[in-house]
Amino acid sequence: MSKLDELIDQYYNKFVGLPNGKPIVRQNQRNDAFEIVVLETLYGKEKELDVQRMVASDVLKIAKFIVAPPDDGIDIIVEREEIDGSSFDFIQVKNAELSQLDIQQALSYMEKTIEKYLKKASDVNINLREALSEANFSKSDKSNCRFILVHRGVTNFFKGQKEDKEIVITGTELEIIRDGAISEVPRVPIESFGADAFNNFIFYEESQDNPAILMNLCGYDLARLAIKYTNTSLGRNILFGQNLRESLSKSKTYDGMAATIRKEPEKFWFYNNGVTIIAEDYDTEYNEDQEKKVDRLTLKDFSIINGAQTTSALGRFLKEAEMNCNEEDIEKLKRVYVLARILKVVDDEFKAQIAIFNNTQNPITTRDMASNREEQLQLYNGLVSGATPNIYVEVRRGMKPPADVRLYKHQNTTNVELAQLAYAGFLRDPFIAKDKKNAIFDTDYKQTEGFLLNEYYHKLFHYGAGDTSEGILFKKTKDEINELLFVHYLYKMAKKNLLAVYKERIADATTQLESCDDSQKKKFESRITDYERLKSIANICVFYCIAYYYGFKEEFPNDDSGCFYRYEDFYSSDKEFQKKLVEGFRDLFLTGTIEVIKELTVNDANLNNWIRDRKSTRLFLDKVEDRLQLDMTLESKYKDYIVSFKNSP
């Protein structure tokens, strides 16, 4: 019995019939328990779900993610909060082997179900309707959805697949994810490779502790591995588990590699730099003739730490050939060979050094490239050390906050998140905050003269100038940056509070709609539509809400000069102050933001397009300025807010 089947039996016996009235695991439906295995495997760490340690009474902790049958084809819903809104994963689980066609139909069915819900919620099953409502899913989230199909077969692709939206995960991949979770560093447990026609093996055994082999790998075998382990961990390929980065999915080099395979496959070896593999161990099998040549190599607990691009390109070539039933391309791929260095290394520190030195030409991201720059180190050290407030800014992935520094929840951030918030608040430019997230750390060679990396980065991080050209983050005090992060935290809490209010009002209107006469139907239908619109705005207005807040500070600079939030009261065990502050922020700033956007988008059906339009920032800021100048009650409300929730200077 496989590990997955053992877990299915264990979870079936633990949760069968629960929760009462709407069981997620039905009597005599063992396959229902596979959904729990999938939930724990894919999201257990993220959502703090250790199902193996749970008891039956803990079922509600997992039931909030699983749609009780009947479910209209969506078994699991997972909401993932991000700085500029939420994204949603919709998962269907099949404890069976599916074909490409089966997979395509299952994903299509899920997508149509969501379309149906957004068009008319009452058309989907009540269990799914309640689950989507509980997750606050709305039309504004439509573009932030992924549809995931999990099955026990080996096929993880189909023709026409939208790879960023339609994901296929196999049972093999689930098992490897669970093994990877135990070791923390995912790797392939075991695979075997045959020798090439010339038995080309060179053994490097200068050190008995770290022997190595130089050999040729068949391109077809390497491609099959790339496909087999694609999508593991929802997008991560276990084959590259110890690499510093994943492959570049849209590399310009793919077309060149594909052309070589088709036109001159035997020359691929000469044009390609090959791959490097780190393995915990390997075994060699020799043929039985007198020459005793190596016939087969078995790798154990291994990763490709250099050559992810080559491997992924071969996998893509094979995938396309199989989808198009192109036997000629497949045969040519079998004539391709790739030079491979296989290193037997057990020491983790040595592995890390090998991975670094094998990837010096291809840093992980532009953000990683900036992590050692003086301005990033100055920002980090300046905020995390010294007198309170202390703020931890992750400038390099994998960092952890110092153990001896006390941090409130809002004081843990990244340099990317801080950059976005600074644009939204200090610079009052929500468009740049939203649209230029991925460009802030890029080196723009057309505009580097006079700037650090580019103009966006320069405005934030230029350090040491001591004049007007210094970056905004070095002009602000720690207290001011602390407030910016806290305002973002308040937005998240206020949004959650407000969405609960909208949800309750929609439920009330729905109840009245079901019982009213025909003359009242339009009234309640309109009310439901209005609240759905307000929910959508609340979900996507984070940067505009922060800009709105700083509009008050800009318009009334003397009202809170030298005043700072009462953080200790907010985080104390007495939650009454926290409740009042969240509601105060909600009523003055969040609803104010929503009102402005609602007014500006009255004739614009697509909120996501409006948010991403550069002109919207100017329209929004002008409207906010008009409100602050014309509505004489806003300053007094702002003063009351400051007196209630901030310390006097």
ROSE-303214 format. One record per atom (N, C-alpha, C): x, y, z. Coordinates in steps of 0.05 Angstrom, whole numbers, plus 5000, padded with zeros to 4 digits. Atoms other than C-alpha are relative to their C-alpha. Example, Ala and Ser with C-alpha at 12.3 -4.5 7.8 and 13.67 -1.06 7.14 Angstrom:
REM ROSE-303214
501849765000
524649105156
501850245000
498449764999
527349795143
498550225014
This chain:
REM ROSE-303214
501749765000
500050005000
501850255000
498449765002
502750694981
499650185024
500349814978
503851255031
497450154998
502549855003
497951635002
497649835008
502350174993
493251035009
499949965031
500050034970
495450945082
498850245013
501149754989
493851675096
497050024995
502850005007
487151615060
498449835020
501450184980
485151025105
500050135027
499849884973
487651385167
498150235003
501749774998
483852025152
497049934997
502850095002
477551655131
499049915028
500950114974
477251295198
499850235021
500049784980
478751945236
497750194996
502049795004
473652405203
497449914987
502450105014
468251965172
497550105015
502549904989
461352285183
500250285012
499649744987
464252955206
500550224980
501749924976
462353505216
497149914996
502850095001
455353295233
498250194984
501949845016
450053525184
501150074973
498849945026
454953685128
502849874999
497450144998
460453155128
501850044976
498049985022
466753255087
501049724992
499350285006
468052505091
497549845006
502550144998
461752105078
500449705006
499950284995
460251405101
500449844974
499450185022
463050875054
501150154975
498849855022
466351425011
502950065007
497249984992
473751295024
501450224984
498649805017
475751754966
499750285011
500349744988
473052355005
502550085017
497749954983
478952285052
502550084984
497849915016
483752394994
500250304998
500149705001
481553124993
501650115024
498649914976
484253195064
503049964997
497250065005
490852875044
501250224982
499149805019
491453364986
500250285013
500049754986
489653965029
502550025018
497850004982
494853785081
502750014985
497550025014
500253625030
500750274986
499549765016
499454254988
500050265017
500449754985
497454765041
500449975030
499850054971
498854455109
501850205014
498149824987
504954875125
499050294999
500949725003
501955525098
497650065018
502449964984
495355435135
500149885028
499550124973
498355095197
498049775005
501850234997
494454445186
501749745001
498650264996
497953825215
497949795006
502350184997
492353335202
500749755015
499250254987
496252735227
499850025030
500149964971
496353045297
497350085009
502749914993
489153265295
498349765011
502050204992
483452905330
497450074987
502649965014
476352845305
498750275006
501349754992
474153465343
501350244985
498649795015
479053875300
498950034972
500950015028
474953745237
499350274988
500849745011
472454465231
502450164990
497649865010
479654705221
500649944971
499650075028
479854335155
497550024984
502649985014
472454355138
499650284987
500449745012
472955105124
501450034973
498750005026
477354945064
498749814980
501150225017
473654335038
497050054996
502949975006
466854395003
498749735004
501350254995
462353855030
498449914975
501550095023
459253414975
497050045005
499249965028
455453554930
501350284997
498349765001
460454094908
500350134973
499849895027
459554244834
502849994989
497450045012
466453984818
502350155013
497949864986
470354424867
500249885028
499750144974
472954024927
501350175021
498549854980
477654514960
500250294990
499649715006
477955284963
502050115019
497949884983
484155634989
500450284991
499549725005
484656384994
502850075010
497249924993
491656684995
500150304999
499949714998
492357395020
502650114990
497649875010
497257844984
499650305005
500149724993
498858584992
497850154985
501949855016
494358814935
497449844995
502550145003
488558334946
500449705006
499850284996
487157594950
500049844974
500250185023
488257024902
498749745010
501550244992
484356374902
500949764984
499550255013
486055654887
497549835003
502350185001
480255204866
501149724992
498850265004
482054464871
497949794997
501650245003
478653834845
501849765004
498350234992
481253174873
498849744989
501050255010
480652504838
502049785008
498450234991
483251864870
500049784978
500050185023
483951554801
502050114979
498249915021
488351594739
498450124977
501549855020
485852104688
501750034975
498749955026
487552194614
500150304996
499849715007
489252864582
497250114996
502849915005
481952924559
498550035026
501449994974
479252764629
500950245016
498949774985
483853284660
498950264988
501049765013
481853814609
497150055006
502949974995
474453684620
499550085030
500349944972
475153704696
500650295006
499249724996
478754374695
498050194988
502049845014
473754654645
497450025017
502450004984
468054444690
500250185024
499649824977
471054804750
499850294991
500049725010
472055444709
497150094994
502849935006
464855424684
498350035025
501449984975
462355314755
500450285012
499449744989
465855954778
498750224983
501349815018
463256334717
497050015007
502850024994
456256094735
499450145027
500449884974
457056314808
500150314998
499749715003
459357014788
497750124985
502249905015
453657084740
497450005016
502450034983
448256824788
500649795021
499050184979
450456534854
498149785006
502050214993
443956154865
499949774981
500050225020
445355724804
502049785008
498250214992
450855334840
499049875026
500950154976
450054824896
500450175025
499949834976
448755134964
502649965016
497550054985
454854804995
502350174989
497949855013
459455124944
499450305003
500749724998
455655784947
500750115027
499349914973
456555835022
503050015004
497150004997
463955655017
501250244986
498949775015
465256194965
499350265014
500849764985
461356705005
501750035025
498449994976
465256525068
502850094994
497349925009
471756635029
500050284989
500249735011
469157315006
500950024971
499350015028
470257114933
498050174984
501849835016
467457634884
501150044972
499249965028
467957864812
502850124997
497349875002
474158284826
502249805003
497950214996
477857634843
500249824976
500150195023
476357304776
502749974987
497450015014
483157474747
502249895018
497950094981
486757214809
499449715009
500850284993
484456484806
501949804986
498750235012
488155834794
498249765003
501650245000
484655184777
501949765000
498050224995
488254554802
498549735000
501150275001
486753834785
502149815011
498250204988
489853284829
498949734994
500850275005
489652564806
502349815005
498050204993
493451904816
501649904976
498550095024
496051824745
502750144997
497449885005
502452064713
499950244981
500349785019
499752564662
499650265015
500349744986
500653284684
499950234980
500349785020
499253684620
497949914980
501850065022
494353734562
500250234980
499849815021
493954104497
498250245006
501649764995
491654824505
500050095029
499949934971
493354854579
501050285005
499149734991
493855554609
501749955025
498250114979
499955384652
500050175025
500149834976
499255984699
497349985014
502750014988
491855844712
499049715003
500950284999
490855094700
502349825007
497850154989
495254644741
499249715005
500650284996
495553884743
502249885018
498150124981
498753504801
499449705003
500450294999
499852754804
500549895028
499550134974
500052264861
503049975006
497150014996
507552174851
501050265011
499149744991
508552914860
499150055029
500949964973
504352914924
501849855020
498250164982
508752364954
502750145003
497449874998
515052754937
499850265016
500449764984
512153394967
500149935030
500050084972
510953025032
502849925009
497250074993
517952735031
501750255003
498549754999
520653425016
499550175024
500849844976
516853735074
501649895024
498650114978
520453255120
502950095000
497249935002
527353425094
500550304996
499949715004
525754165081
501250074973
498949945027
529954135017
499049784981
501150215018
525953774963
502049894980
498250125019
529553284919
498649744990
501150245012
528052684874
501149765016
499050224983
528452044916
501849804985
498450205015
531051554862
499249994971
500450045028
531751494787
502449864988
497850145013
535951054741
500350094971
499349915027
539451224675
501849794987
498350185015
542350774622
502550144988
497649895012
549350874593
499550064970
500349945029
550051184524
501449784984
499050215017
552350774465
503049955004
497150024997
559750904481
500849945029
499350044971
559350774557
501950215010
498149784992
562451454569
499650075029
500049934972
563651484643
502850075009
497449934989
569351844676
499650045030
500349984971
570151754751
502150195012
498349814986
573052324793
500049925029
500050104972
575252024859
502450105015
497849884985
580652494884
499450005030
500950004972
576652544948
498049775004
501950224994
573351924977
497450105011
502549904988
568352355013
498150124979
501749875021
565852704949
500849914972
499450095027
566752264888
498050124980
501749895021
563752474821
500349844975
500050145026
562052204753
499450204978
500649845024
562252534685
498949804980
501350185018
557452214636
498250144981
501949895019
552552324579
497249905007
502850084995
545052324593
498450034975
501749995023
540052184539
498050235004
501849784999
535852804524
497149925006
502750104996
529452394523
499649935030
500250074971
530852124594
499850255017
500049754985
532252824619
497350154997
502649875005
525953094586
497749865015
502050144985
521752544617
500050075029
499849924973
524352734685
498850285004
501049724998
522753474673
497050005000
502950015001
515553294656
498949875026
501050154977
514752804713
499850175025
499949854975
516553304767
499250294997
501149735005
513553934736
497550045018
502349924984
508354304779
500049915029
499950094972
510453974843
500150255018
500249784981
508954414903
498750254987
501449795013
504254824859
501950194985
498349845017
509455064809
502949955004
497150054996
516054844839
500649724989
499250255011
519654284804
502149875018
498350144981
522753784853
502749944987
497550065014
528053624800
502150225005
498249784995
530954314815
499950095029
500549934972
529654284890
502350145014
497749874987
536754484911
501350214984
498949785017
537854974855
499350275012
500649744990
537955714870
497650134987
502349885014
532455854820
498749794982
501450175019
527355524775
500950084972
499349945027
528055514700
498450254991
501449775011
525956124660
498149904979
502050135016
519455894629
499750114972
500349885026
519556384571
502750084989
497349935009
526956364555
500150024969
499749965029
528956614486
501749774988
498350215010
533756024481
498549754991
501550245006
528255504474
499849954970
500250045029
527155624400
502549904987
497450105010
534555524387
500549715006
499650284992
534754874426
498249824983
501950165016
528554614390
500949974972
499150015028
531454784322
502449804998
497850185000
537854404340
499149715001
501050274997
533953794362
498849904973
501350095025
530053774297
501949984977
498350005023
535653934249
502649845003
497550134996
541953644280
500249905029
500150084972
540453274345
502649905011
497450104990
547352944349
501950235008
498349774994
550453644354
499150155025
500949874976
546353854414
502149995022
497950034979
551953584459
502250214997
497849815004
556954054427
499250295006
500949734997
552654674432
499250075029
501249954973
550154584504
502149965022
498150024978
553954684569
499649775019
500550234983
550754084602
498650075027
501449974974
547853984672
501849905022
498650104976
550553894743
497949905019
501850144982
547153414791
501449945026
499050074973
548153354866
498349775010
501550234990
546252674895
501149925027
499150104974
546552394965
501649754996
498650255005
548751734936
499449914972
500650125026
549151344871
501149725000
499150285004
549950614850
500549964970
499450075028
553150354786
499649714995
500450285008
551249714750
501849954976
498250065022
556349384704
498949784982
500950215018
555048964643
501649745006
498850264993
556948234645
502349914982
497850085017
562148234590
502750055014
497449994988
569548224603
501050285005
499049734997
570448974596
499050145025
501149894975
566249104658
499350304997
500749725004
563449754631
497450065016
502549924986
558150144669
497749994981
502450045017
551349964642
497750175009
502349844989
546650354688
500950145025
499449834976
547050904740
497450065014
502449944983
541950984797
500750235019
499649774983
541651664831
498050005023
501750004977
538851744901
499950285013
500449744987
536052384933
501750214985
498449835017
538552834878
498550244990
501249755013
537353524846
501950094978
498449865020
539653874784
500550295010
499449734989
543254494811
501150194979
499449835022
545454764744
499249864974
501150125024
542154654677
497049975000
502950014999
534954764696
498850094974
501049895025
534055164632
500049794978
499750215020
536654604588
497949785005
501850224993
532554074625
497150074994
502749915005
526154474622
499450024971
500449985029
527054614548
499649734988
500350275010
527853874534
497249895008
502650094991
521653734576
497750134984
502049865016
517654254538
499949894972
499950125026
519953964472
498549734999
501350274998
517653264492
497050035004
502949964994
511053524520
498550084974
501349905025
509353894455
499949774979
500050225019
511353284414
497849805007
502050204991
506852824455
497250114996
502749885003
500953314453
499250004970
500549995029
501653364377
500449734986
499550275011
503052614369
502150004978
497949975019
509452794333
502349805007
498050224994
513452134334
502750074989
497549935011
518852424290
501750175019
498649844980
520652954342
500949845024
499350174977
520652434397
502449834993
497750165007
525451994359
502550164998
497649825002
530152584346
500950075028
499249944973
530052744420
501649775012
498550234990
532452044434
502949984990
497349995011
538652204393
501650225012
498649784986
540352804437
501449905025
498650064975
545552734492
500950265013
499249774984
547353224547
502349925019
497850054982
553953244585
499050055029
501049974972
552553134660
502349955019
498350044977
556853224722
498349915023
501550104977
554252804779
501849995024
498349964976
556952984847
498749875024
501050124976
556052554908
500850165024
499449814978
555553054965
497949975022
501850034977
552552965034
499950255017
499849764983
554953595070
498350234989
501949805009
549454125066
501450264993
498649755006
554354715069
501549984974
498650045026
558454425012
498150014977
502149995021
552054324972
499350294993
500849725004
550155054982
502250154984
497849875014
557055284959
500149924970
500050095027
556754854897
497750134984
502349885013
549755124880
500650294993
499449715004
552255844888
502050034977
497949965020
558555764846
499249904972
501050105026
554755384792
497950184988
502249825009
549655954785
500950295000
499149724998
553956584788
499250164976
500849855024
551956774717
497050054998
502949985001
544556714731
498850055027
501249954974
542357044796
497049955000
502850084999
535456854821
498150224990
501849785008
531957524815
501650265001
498749744998
533658254806
499950105029
500149924972
531458354878
502449875015
497750134987
536757844900
502650134993
497549875009
541958204859
500450265016
499749744986
540458844898
500449955030
500050054971
540658504967
502550085014
497549924988
547958664979
500850294995
499449735006
547659374955
500150175026
499749844976
549659905006
497450115011
502549884991
542860245008
498149805013
501850204988
539259585023
501049925027
498850074974
544059415079
499650235020
500449764982
543560125108
497150015009
502950004993
535960085106
499449785020
500550224982
535859405139
501150065028
498749954974
540759585194
498850245015
501249774988
537760265206
497349965013
502750054990
530759995217
499949795021
500250224981
532159355255
501550055026
498349964976
537359615304
499450275014
500349754985
537660175355
497550015016
502449964983
531960475395
497549924985
502650075012
524760265384
498950254986
501050255010
520960225340
502149854983
498350165016
524759645309
498349874978
501550105024
522659425239
501849814985
498450195015
525058805203
499250014971
500550005029
525658865128
501749784987
498650225014
527358235090
501150104974
498849905025
532258465037
501149774983
499150245015
534357755017
498349775009
501750234994
529957135013
501549805018
498850194982
531256635068
500950125026
499249874975
533057145121
497849965021
501950014978
529857125189
500550235019
499649784982
528657675240
501949925023
498350064977
533857725296
498349915024
501550124979
531657315355
499650195024
500149834976
533057865406
498550264995
501449755006
528858405373
497049955002
502950034997
521558485394
498750144977
501449885023
517058605334
497049965003
502950045003
509658735329
499549884972
500750145025
506058375273
500450184975
499849835024
506058975226
502950084994
497349915003
513559085235
501849794986
498550205015
515658475194
499250034970
500749945028
515958645119
502349924982
497950045019
520058575056
500650264986
499449755014
523659105015
498150054977
501949965022
518758974958
497450115011
502449914988
512659065002
500350295010
499549734990
515659685035
500250204977
499849825023
517159974967
497250074989
502749955009
509959894945
498550185019
501449834981
507260195009
501050285000
498949735000
512060785005
499050154976
501249865023
509560944935
497150075005
502849944995
502360894957
499650225021
500449814978
503161295022
501850254998
498349775000
509261745023
500050154974
500049865026
509161894948
497250024988
502849995008
501561804941
499749944970
500250095028
502161424875
499149714999
500950285000
497860794879
500449864974
499550145026
498760654805
502849884999
497350115000
506260574812
500249775020
500050214979
505260164876
498949744989
501350245011
500759684838
501449904975
499250085027
503559684768
502949944997
497150025004
511059724778
501349835021
498850184980
512059204832
502449854990
497950175011
516158764787
502350154987
497949845014
520159344756
501750155019
498549834981
522559694819
502949925003
497350104996
528759254826
501449934974
498750065025
530259174752
502050224993
498149815010
536359494722
499150104972
500949895026
533859954666
502450144987
497649895012
539860064622
499650254984
500649755014
536360624585
499950245018
500349774982
535761054647
501849985025
498350034976
541360834695
501750255005
498449764995
545161484684
498550195018
501349824982
543561914743
498249865021
501650164982
539761354778
501549765010
498750244990
541660744819
499449764981
500850215018
537860184783
498150104978
501949885017
532160574753
498650235016
501249774987
527961184769
498249925023
501850094978
522860804812
501649925024
498350094978
528260484854
501450245013
498549774990
532161134860
498350185019
501749834983
526261524889
499649895028
500450134974
525861024945
502649965015
497750114987
532860774960
502650164997
497549855004
537861314939
501050085028
499049974973
542361345001
502450195001
497649854994
547261855029
500250274986
499949755015
545462454986
499850245019
500449784981
543062885044
498750244988
501349785013
539163314996
497349904989
502650075011
532663304957
500049754984
499950245017
535062724914
500149745016
499950254984
535562244973
497349864999
502450165002
530661674970
498150055023
502049934980
524161765008
500249835025
499850174977
525561175054
502350095019
497849894983
531861525079
499350285011
500949744990
528162185089
498149965024
501950054979
523061865135
501349885025
499050124975
524161695208
498949725003
501050274994
523261005237
497050015009
502749974991
516861255269
498150034976
501749965023
514061475202
499749754983
500250265015
515760815168
498349805016
501650174983
512760455227
497050054996
502849935004
506260835218
499049904973
500850105027
506160665143
499349715001
500550294999
506659925158
497549945017
502350054982
501459975213
497450074985
502349925016
496560335166
499249774981
500550235018
497259755117
498749775016
501150214983
495859265174
497150075008
502849924993
489659675195
498249964976
501750045024
487159655123
499149704999
500750295003
487458885123
497949925021
501950074979
483758835189
497350144995
502549855005
478659375170
498549884976
501250135023
477459035103
498549745008
501250244991
476058375137
497450065015
502349914985
471258725184
497750094982
502049885018
467659095128
498849794982
501050215017
467058485084
497949835015
501950154984
463558125141
497350155002
502549834999
458558705146
498649974973
501250025027
457358685070
498749724996
501050275002
456457935073
497449965014
502550024984
451157985127
497850154986
502149845013
447458525089
499149864974
500850155024
447558115025
498249765007
501650234991
444857515063
497250105008
502649894992
439257955092
498350074975
501449935024
437558225023
499149764984
500750255014
437657524993
497549875013
502450114986
432757285046
497550154994
502349845006
428157865033
499149974971
500650045028
428657754958
498449744996
501350255004
426457034965
497150005010
502749994989
420157235004
498350234991
501549765007
418157894972
498349954975
501650025024
412958014918
501550124976
498649915025
414758194846
500750295000
499549725000
414258934859
502550085015
497649944983
420058904909
502549874990
497650165008
424758434871
502350184990
497849845011
428558964833
501550165021
498849854977
429759354897
502149835014
498150174985
433058764932
502249894982
497950085019
436758524869
502150224997
498249775003
439659214862
501750035025
498549974975
441659224935
502249795002
497950225000
445358554928
502250074981
498049925020
448858804865
501850225011
498549784989
450959444901
502149915020
498250104979
453959074960
502249824988
498050155014
457558594913
502150184988
498249805011
460559204879
501850125022
498549894978
462759484946
502149805010
498150214993
465958824964
502449994981
497950015021
469858824899
501950235003
498249764996
472459534911
501749965025
498550044975
474459364983
502349814996
498050215003
478458764959
502450104984
497849925018
482759154909
501050295005
499449724997
483459854938
502250065020
498149974979
489259754986
501850254996
498149775004
494060264954
498550264999
501649765000
488460764943
499250085028
500749944972
486360705016
502350125014
497649884987
493460845039
500550284989
499749735011
493861434991
497950195012
502249844988
487161685019
500850085029
499149944972
489861635091
502150225000
497849805000
496062035073
499050274987
501249755009
491562545038
499250175024
500749864976
488962725107
502550125013
497549904987
496062795135
501150234984
499049795017
497863235076
498350255002
501949774999
491663675080
499950135028
500249904973
491663745156
502649945015
497450084989
499163715174
500450065030
499649924972
498464045242
498449835020
501850144982
493063595269
501249765014
498750234987
497362985283
503050025000
497149965000
504363295282
501149895026
498750124976
508662875329
498349805014
501750214987
502962395345
500449734987
499650275011
503861645338
498049815013
502050194990
499261055346
500849885026
499650134974
498360725413
500349694995
499550285009
501460065390
499749805023
500250194977
501959745459
497149955007
502950044994
494559855471
498749834979
501250155022
492859575403
500749705002
499250284998
496758935415
499749875028
500450104973
494858855488
497949785001
502050214997
490558295515
497250115000
502649875001
484858785521
499350084971
500549975029
481958755451
498050234994
502049795005
476959325460
501250234985
498749785014
481859865438
500549924971
499450105028
483859445377
497450014984
502650015014
476459355358
499250284992
500849735006
475060095363
501750134979
498249885019
481260295324
499449894972
500550125026
479759805268
497450114988
502549895010
472560055263
500350304994
499549725006
474960775266
501450044973
498649995026
479760655208
498149934978
501950095020
474360285171
498150234992
502149805005
469160845178
501150254988
499049755010
473661435163
501649974974
498150025022
478861175113
499249794979
500750205020
476660525081
497450054986
502549945014
469460705068
500250254984
499649765016
471661385045
501349944974
498750095025
476261064994
498149864982
501950155016
470760604971
498050194987
501949815011
465961184963
501150154976
498749855022
470861564919
500249824975
499750185023
472360964875
497349924988
502650065010
465060784870
498950224982
500949775016
463461484846
501550034974
498449975024
469161484796
499649774980
500450245017
467360794768
497149944994
502950065003
459860864763
499449904972
500550095028
460260764687
502249814990
497850185008
466260294688
499549725013
500750274990
464359554695
502449855010
497650164994
471459294700
501850155020
498549874979
474559504766
503049954997
497150065002
481159144753
501350174979
498849835021
482259534689
500350295011
499949734989
480660184726
502450035019
497849994980
485660024782
502750014986
497550025014
491059884731
500550234980
499749785019
489960524691
501450235014
498549784988
495061074704
498350255005
501749764997
489761614695
498349995025
501850034977
485761334753
501250125025
498749884977
490961564804
499450305001
500449715000
490262294783
497050065006
502949964995
482562244782
499449965029
500650064972
482561934851
501150225018
498849804982
487362434883
498650274997
501549755003
483563024853
497449995015
502650034986
476962754880
500450015030
499449994971
480062644949
500650285009
499349734993
482863344950
497450175001
502549854999
475963624933
498449945025
501550084976
472763224989
501250135025
498749894977
477863455040
499650305003
500349714999
477064185021
497150095003
502849925000
469464195014
498449895023
501550124978
467063735069
501350095027
498949894976
468264125133
499949815024
500150194978
466563525177
502449815001
497950205001
472463115154
502450075018
497849934983
477763505192
499349955029
500750054972
473863465257
499949705006
499950294997
472962715246
502849895003
497250074999
480362655234
501250065027
499049924973
481963035298
499049815021
501150194981
477262585337
501549734998
498650255004
480761975307
502750015013
497349974989
487562235328
499950005030
500249994971
485362395398
499449725012
500950264990
482261705406
502149794998
498350235005
487861275379
503050064999
497149945001
494461655381
500950145025
498849864977
499161915434
500450294994
499549715004
499862665443
503050044997
497249955004
506562955421
501350085027
